[in-house]
Amino acid sequence: MKDHGIIQSMSRKGNSLDNRLMENFFSIMKREMFYGYESQYKNTDELIRAIHQYIYYYNNERIKIKLKGLSPVQYRTQSLTA
């Protein structure tokens, strides 16, 4: 990993809250685009493409009640212009 400039990061032992935002995102992503749809992806490339599309959807189109009914990008843009 060091050869590629990647730094390994791990949560403190026994503290699942360290990474709760990403854990929540991955839980939602698996529930919305993977569980029950596994046979839809014929190979790894299709799955990777679907993950990229989902991340775009999640950030730009999927609204969240916690963000006042806006997508994360819309909320961030609105916050920066306020």
C-alpha positions as CSV (number, residue, x, y, z in Angstrom):
1,M,0.0,0.0,0.0
2,K,2.8,2.4,0.8
3,D,4.1,2.0,-2.8
4,H,0.8,3.5,-4.0
5,G,0.6,6.3,-1.5
6,I,-2.2,4.7,0.6
7,I,-2.1,5.1,4.3
8,Q,-3.9,2.3,6.3
9,S,-6.2,3.7,9.0
10,M,-7.9,1.7,11.6
11,S,-10.4,2.5,14.3
12,R,-9.5,2.3,18.0
13,K,-10.0,-1.2,19.3
14,G,-13.6,-1.8,20.4
15,N,-14.8,1.6,19.2
16,S,-17.2,1.2,16.2
17,L,-18.2,4.9,16.5
18,D,-14.9,6.0,15.0
19,N,-16.1,5.2,11.5
20,R,-19.9,5.4,11.9
21,L,-20.5,7.8,8.9
22,M,-18.9,5.4,6.4
23,E,-20.4,2.4,8.1
24,N,-23.8,4.0,7.7
25,F,-23.2,4.9,4.1
26,F,-22.0,1.3,3.2
27,S,-25.0,-0.1,5.0
28,I,-27.4,2.0,3.0
29,M,-25.6,1.3,-0.3
30,K,-25.7,-2.4,0.2
31,R,-29.4,-2.3,1.2
32,E,-30.4,-0.1,-1.8
33,M,-28.3,-1.5,-4.6
34,F,-26.9,-4.9,-3.7
35,Y,-29.0,-7.1,-1.4
36,G,-31.5,-8.9,-3.7
37,Y,-29.7,-7.6,-6.8
38,E,-26.6,-9.7,-6.7
39,S,-27.4,-11.6,-9.9
40,Q,-27.8,-8.3,-11.8
41,Y,-24.0,-7.8,-11.8
42,K,-22.4,-10.3,-14.3
43,N,-18.8,-9.4,-13.5
44,T,-16.6,-7.2,-11.3
45,D,-16.5,-4.3,-13.9
46,E,-20.4,-4.1,-13.9
47,L,-20.4,-4.0,-10.1
48,I,-17.7,-1.3,-10.0
49,R,-19.6,0.8,-12.5
50,A,-22.8,0.4,-10.5
51,I,-21.0,1.5,-7.3
52,H,-19.7,4.6,-9.0
53,Q,-23.2,5.4,-10.3
54,Y,-24.7,4.9,-6.8
55,I,-22.1,7.2,-5.2
56,Y,-23.0,9.9,-7.7
57,Y,-26.7,9.3,-7.0
58,Y,-26.2,9.3,-3.2
59,N,-24.3,12.6,-3.3
60,N,-26.2,14.5,-6.0
61,E,-29.8,13.2,-6.1
62,R,-30.7,11.2,-3.0
63,I,-32.4,13.5,-0.6
64,K,-32.0,13.2,3.2
65,I,-34.5,14.4,5.7
66,K,-31.6,15.3,8.1
67,L,-30.3,17.7,5.4
68,K,-33.7,19.5,5.1
69,G,-34.8,17.4,2.1
70,L,-31.7,18.2,0.1
71,S,-29.0,15.9,-1.4
72,P,-25.6,16.2,0.3
73,V,-24.2,18.3,-2.6
74,Q,-27.2,20.6,-2.5
75,Y,-27.0,21.0,1.2
76,R,-23.2,21.8,1.1
77,T,-23.7,24.3,-1.8
78,Q,-26.5,26.0,0.1
79,S,-24.5,26.1,3.3
80,L,-21.5,27.7,1.5
81,T,-23.7,30.4,-0.1
82,A,-25.5,31.3,3.1
